Amino acid sequence: MHRALGGLAAVLVGLGLLAGLGLAPRDAVQGHVQRIMYVHVPAILTGYVAIAVVLVASVAYLWTRRAAWDRVAAAGGELAVCFVGLTLATGSIWGKPTWGTWWTWDARLTSTALLFVIYLGYLLLRSVVEDPERAATYAAVLGIVGALDVPIIHFSVEWWRTLHQPATVLKPQAPSMDPAMLRALLVNVAAFLTTFAYLAARRYRLLSLRADALTRAIGGA
């Protein structure tokens, strides 16, 4: 199952690169630099999905106290940091030629950076608390609280005046984008989500194997 999912992810990533770099038209205003959108937008959407996984798994853990839910949350949290970090990196690269600066304390950029810091803290909290149950409980609370930043990020361009452009795809009206660009973007979103699913499944399995090995070690002591 994991191999099939990994193979599908690799195929979709290849198709996404082909669509974004070769088949999608050149942007009339930004030129080729706009093509970073095919990484930037899927990265943040996948980051949102990872945080949603953390949120659901954290609530489920607090409700059931089952360690399996904590492992799901841990896997989601690690990948949330990866994808949100990729979002910030690609956003800075995109911002330099379009805004003339690598970084500005724009409402969306700032709230996204805060999200990154929160989930870095989430991972740090897991590593510094020695008792597994306490670590899982504290992390679950932080994971739930941290997810509240996601709607702030999404609606920041509507609530405040920012340099960041308003939503193009996730908005009430139909997406205002060239159909060829939209198709390329959707392929890349599918590629990123499939990659996330593969990595999350592999990470969950690794965490489960580690927990089983620890249990056997304690039992044999």
QUIURQUI-V565756 format. One record per pair of residues at least 6 apart in sequence whose C-alpha atoms are under 6 Angstrom apart, sorted by sequence separation. I is the first residue (numbers start at 1). GAP is how many residues later the second one is. If there is no record, write none. Layout:
BEGIN
i = (I;I)
gap = (GAP;GAP)
END
This chain:
BEGIN
i = (26;96;129;169;95;168;61;168;61;126;157;92;57;57;122;20;54;54;53;50;51;50;47;47;47;43;44;111;44;43;108;40;108;40;106;58;55;55;75;75;75;38;42;46;24;24;20;19;16;16;13;12;9;9;9;6;5)
gap = (6;6;6;6;7;7;8;8;9;9;9;10;12;16;17;18;19;22;23;26;29;30;33;36;37;40;40;42;43;44;45;47;48;50;56;82;88;89;125;128;129;147;147;147;156;157;164;165;171;172;178;179;182;185;186;192;193)
END
